[in-house]
């Protein structure tokens, strides 16, 4: 019996097959880490075969690197869509913080992948040629915001785009990466909707205030 036309069409779509493999692989690597993830398990949860996984990605480490690259590309693409250039510098900075906090909260697999790669000392990220260029874009966004803020007299002259990026990442990352242990130690009141709204506002307010020349009179 012939296979259904819809299934034949899907199998003839390389991008759809590749995207399906990456979707499943991302969840598996985030759940069990690089070392414990098996290609057999990934293939079993896709619409394709183990042979095709190897055909598209070569080996497990190459697949893992492709997952990392795609995960970071999604963050950078989201930042690029924020349309910050027409906003006042403090408002642009706030919007960027809020986006990062929301993105990380909605994508715990991204946080787990970053944690996995840190366990491996970033060794696989070094092999992803486009990753450095993608991530430089994040600093360039902050450089433009800081330059506008300094030019207008709103931001401190010594404000560092790289340090700002570190603070934004740290506050947004910790909210996801340490949720389990924080909850066990202190309860889960910060992880319901009201608590997350509070943390989001605290992150945005504290980072914007840290950039201002005169935070005492600011309303942020």
Secondary structure, 3 states (H helix, E strand, C coil): CCCCHHHHHHHCCHHHHHHHHHHHHHHHHHHHHHHHCCHHHHHHCCCCCHHHHHHHHCCHHHHHHHHHHHHHHHHHHHHHCCCCCCCCHHHHHHHHHHHHHHHHHHCHHHHHHHHHHHHCCCCCHHHCHHHHHHHHHHHHHHHHHHHHHHHCCCECCCCCHHHHHHHHHHHHHHHHHCHHHHHHHHCCHHHCHHHHHHHHHHHHHHHHHHHECCHHHCCC
